[in-house]
């Protein structure tokens, strides 16, 4: 991959897209393209087709998606299904029609069945039913994976899907209505600390197990896929290590300096009992994460504090 290659990053202002942009810039890539949703609505098929015909990028990285936690997925199932399919279908189809050789599609570990054996292997895809609380998003991402696989099979192009575990990091979404568990906890513990170390109430029982990957490591895996021709169409990206939500809460409590009580609302849903990624395929190819969880949470909390009045989708109460 030439440092002068024209690389289009869809979703370049999001947590993952911005991390990819930063790392590519640091590595000396000079021709990056990124457009805001106002400049290019990725749900608009004609607009996306026109953009591709005009710009003709060499590489497309799809880091654009409508994302959210359990509450958002339950509240807006149609949008999570339809908008994600529209975004990825337009990008994938335009890439194929414009003869783009390299396409990197980013998904999520929620594509795997709710009760799949642990750790999750790539071959478990479509072997059982999904977790109901996020199946709409998962089904959309599965269609993207199969589109990428079909293009490799039919047209022999270097299109690949990377499935990250739960991501977190700088530029995350800390809106309590739409954020994922880790950034939501950071905000809750911080606000409780500011409120005389008030008790913090968290959803569920605290017993489910989750794996978390710092966003800069995810960006590193994308660049690894960019600079190498990966032999298969689908790869898990994670740490290969998980912990209970209770342990996560206590770790975030430690990092934020909150000393109050943690309460668990067991009437709220837990979601999937466990989601641990088998990342052996990426390890065998030579990629491995670098940032351990406590260090990553500390970096994320410092970023949260530095941007507490200005970052995206956060309105402090």
C-alpha positions in Angstrom: 0.0 0.0 0.0 1.5 3.3 -1.1 1.6 6.2 1.3 0.0 8.3 -1.5 -3.0 5.9 -2.0 -6.3 7.7 -1.8 -8.0 6.3 1.3 -11.7 7.1 2.0 -12.7 6.7 5.7 -16.4 6.6 6.1 -17.3 7.8 9.6 -14.0 9.6 10.0 -15.3 11.7 12.9 -16.5 8.8 15.0 -14.5 7.1 17.7 -13.1 4.4 15.5 -12.8 6.5 12.3 -11.0 9.3 14.0 -8.5 6.8 15.6 -7.9 5.3 12.1 -7.3 8.7 10.7 -4.9 9.7 13.4 -2.8 6.5 13.0 -2.7 6.7 9.2 -1.5 10.3 9.4 1.1 9.3 12.0 2.3 6.6 9.6 2.7 9.0 6.8 -0.3 8.4 4.6 -1.0 11.7 2.8 -4.2 11.3 0.9 -7.0 10.7 3.3 -10.6 11.6 2.5 -13.3 12.2 5.1 -16.7 13.8 4.7 -19.2 14.7 7.4 -22.8 13.5 7.2 -23.9 16.9 6.0 -21.4 16.8 3.2 -22.3 13.2 2.2 -25.4 11.3 3.4 -24.3 7.7 3.3 -27.9 6.6 3.3 -28.4 8.4 0.0 -27.6 5.9 -2.7 -27.3 8.4 -5.6 -25.1 10.8 -3.5 -22.8 8.0 -2.6 -22.6 6.7 -6.2 -21.7 10.2 -7.4 -19.1 10.7 -4.7 -17.3 7.4 -5.8 -17.5 8.3 -9.5 -15.9 11.7 -8.8 -13.3 10.9 -6.1 -12.4 7.3 -7.2 -10.6 6.3 -3.9 -8.1 3.4 -4.0 -9.2 2.1 -0.6 -12.5 2.3 1.4 -12.7 1.8 5.2 -16.2 1.5 6.4 -16.2 2.8 10.0 -19.7 4.4 9.6 -22.7 3.1 11.5 -25.6 3.9 13.6 -24.6 2.6 17.0 -25.9 2.5 20.6 -26.4 0.3 23.6 -29.2 -1.9 24.8 -31.6 1.0 25.4 -31.1 2.5 22.0 -31.4 -0.8 20.1 -34.6 -1.7 21.9 -36.1 1.8 21.3 -35.2 2.2 17.6 -35.1 -1.3 16.0 -36.1 -0.1 12.5 -33.5 2.6 12.4 -30.7 0.3 13.6 -31.7 -2.3 11.0 -32.5 -0.1 8.0 -30.0 2.8 8.3 -27.0 0.5 8.9 -28.0 -1.6 5.8 -28.4 1.5 3.7 -25.0 2.9 4.8 -23.0 -0.3 4.2 -24.9 -1.4 1.1 -24.2 2.0 -0.6 -20.5 1.9 0.3 -20.0 -1.8 -0.7 -21.9 -1.6 -3.9 -20.3 1.7 -5.1 -16.9 0.2 -4.2 -17.5 -2.8 -6.4 -19.0 -0.8 -9.3 -16.0 1.5 -9.2 -13.5 -1.4 -9.2 -12.0 -0.5 -5.8 -9.7 -3.4 -4.9 -9.4 -2.9 -1.1 -12.4 -2.6 1.2 -12.4 -3.0 5.0 -15.8 -3.5 6.7 -16.1 -3.0 10.4 -18.7 -4.8 12.4 -19.3 -6.0 16.0 -19.1 -9.1 18.1 -22.9 -9.0 18.4 -23.1 -10.8 15.1 -22.6 -14.1 16.9 -25.4 -16.2 18.4 -26.4 -15.3 22.0 -25.5 -18.7 23.4 -22.6 -19.6 21.1 -19.7 -21.5 22.6 -17.0 -19.4 24.2 -14.6 -18.0 23.0 -16.4 -16.9 19.8 -14.9 -18.2 16.6 -15.5 -16.8 13.2 -17.2 -20.0 12.1 -20.0 -19.6 14.6 -21.6 -17.0 12.5 -25.3 -17.9 11.6 -25.3 -21.1 13.7 -28.0 -20.1 16.2 -30.3 -17.2 17.2 -29.0 -13.7 18.1 -29.3 -11.7 21.3 -32.8 -10.1 21.1 -31.7 -6.7 22.6 -29.4 -5.9 19.6 -30.5 -8.3 16.9 -31.5 -5.4 14.6 -28.0 -4.0 14.5 -26.5 -7.5 14.3 -28.6 -8.6 11.3 -27.5 -5.4 9.4 -23.9 -6.2 10.1 -24.3 -9.8 9.1 -25.6 -8.7 5.7 -22.5 -6.6 5.3 -20.2 -9.5 6.1 -22.0 -11.7 3.6 -21.8 -9.0 0.9 -18.0 -8.8 1.5 -17.7 -12.6 1.4 -19.7 -12.8 -1.8 -17.6 -10.2 -3.5 -14.4 -12.0 -2.6 -15.9 -15.3 -3.9 -17.4 -13.9 -7.1 -15.0 -11.1 -8.0 -11.8 -12.1 -6.2 -11.3 -8.7 -4.6 -9.4 -7.9 -1.4 -12.5 -7.1 0.7 -12.4 -8.1 4.4 -14.6 -7.8 7.5 -13.1 -7.1 10.9 -15.4 -7.8 13.9 -14.2 -5.9 17.0 -15.2 -6.8 20.6 -16.6 -4.0 22.7 -14.7 -0.8 21.9 -14.0 2.2 24.1 -11.6 5.1 24.2 -11.1 8.7 23.4 -13.8 10.4 21.3 -16.4 7.9 22.7 -20.1 8.7 23.2 -20.9 9.5 26.8 -24.6 10.2 26.3 -26.4 8.0 28.9 -29.3 7.3 26.6 -27.2 6.0 23.7 -23.8 5.0 25.0 -22.3 1.6 25.6 -21.6 0.3 29.1 -18.0 1.4 29.6 -18.3 5.1 28.7 -21.7 5.2 30.5 -20.1 3.9 33.6 -17.3 6.5 33.4 -19.8 9.3 33.2 -22.0 7.9 36.0 -19.1 7.4 38.4 -17.6 10.8 37.6 -20.9 12.6 38.2 -21.5 10.6 41.4 -18.1 11.6 42.6 -18.9 15.2 41.9 -22.1 14.7 43.8 -20.4 13.9 47.2 -19.7 10.3 46.1 -23.4 9.5 45.7 -24.4 5.8 45.1 -24.2 4.6 41.5 -27.0 2.4 40.2 -26.1 0.1 37.3 -28.2 -2.1 35.0 -28.5 -5.9 35.5 -26.8 -8.2 37.9 -23.2 -7.5 37.2 -22.5 -11.1 36.4 -22.2 -11.1 32.5 -18.7 -11.2 31.2 -17.4 -8.8 28.6 -14.2 -8.1 26.7 -13.1 -4.6 25.9 -10.6 -3.2 23.3 -9.1 0.3 23.3 -10.0 2.1 20.1 -6.4 2.8 19.2 -5.8 -1.0 19.1 -8.8 -1.4 16.8 -7.3 1.3 14.5 -4.1 -0.7 14.5 -5.9 -3.8 13.3 -7.5 -1.8 10.4 -4.1 -0.6 9.3 -2.8 -4.1 9.6 -5.5 -5.2 7.2 -4.8 -2.3 5.0 -1.1 -3.1 4.7 -1.5 -6.8 4.3 -3.7 -9.1 2.1 -5.6 -11.2 4.6 -6.3 -14.7 3.4 -9.9 -15.0 4.7 -13.0 -12.7 4.6 -13.8 -12.5 8.4 -11.6 -11.8 11.4 -12.3 -11.2 15.1 -10.5 -8.3 16.7 -10.1 -8.2 20.5 -7.9 -8.9 23.5 -8.9 -12.5 24.1 -9.5 -11.6 27.8 -12.8 -10.8 29.6 -14.1 -9.8 33.0 -17.5 -9.5 34.7 -19.4 -6.2 34.5 -19.1 -6.0 38.3 -15.3 -6.2 38.0 -15.4 -3.5 35.2 -17.5 -1.3 37.5 -15.1 -1.6 40.3 -12.1 -0.8 38.0 -13.8 2.3 36.6 -14.8 3.3 40.2 -11.1 3.1 41.1 -9.9 5.1 38.1 -12.4 7.8 38.6 -11.9 8.0 42.3 -15.5 7.4 43.3 -15.8 6.0 46.8 -19.6 5.6 47.2 -21.8 2.6 46.9 -22.6 0.6 43.8 -26.2 -0.6 43.4 -27.4 -3.2 40.9 -30.9 -3.0 39.3 -31.5 -6.6 38.6 -34.9 -5.9 37.0 -33.0 -4.4 34.0 -31.7 -6.8 31.3 -28.2 -8.3 31.4 -27.9 -9.0 27.7 -25.7 -11.9 26.5 -24.2 -13.9 29.4 -20.7 -13.8 27.9 -19.0 -12.5 24.8 -15.3 -13.4 24.5 -13.6 -13.3 21.1 -11.3 -16.0 19.8 -8.6 -13.8 18.2 -6.2 -16.6 17.3 -6.6 -16.0 13.6 -5.4 -12.4 13.9 -2.6 -13.4 16.3 -1.4 -16.0 13.8 -1.2 -13.3 11.1 0.9 -11.1 13.4 -1.6 -8.6 15.0 -2.1 -8.3 18.8 -3.5 -5.5 21.0 -1.1 -3.3 23.0 -3.2 -1.3 25.5 -4.4 -3.2 28.7 -7.8 -2.3 30.2 -6.9 -0.2 33.2 -4.5 1.9 31.1 -7.1 2.3 28.4 -9.8 3.3 30.9 -7.4 5.8 32.5 -6.7 7.4 29.1 -10.4 7.5 28.3 -11.2 9.2 31.6 -8.5 11.8 31.1 -10.0 12.5 27.7 -13.5 12.7 29.2 -12.3 15.3 31.7 -10.4 17.3 29.1 -13.5 17.5 26.9 -16.3 17.4 29.4 -18.0 20.5 28.0 -17.5 20.0 24.3 -17.4 16.4 23.1 -20.1 14.9 20.9 -23.5 14.0 22.2 -22.8 14.9 25.8 -24.9 17.4 27.7 -23.8 17.4 31.3 -26.8 17.6 33.7 
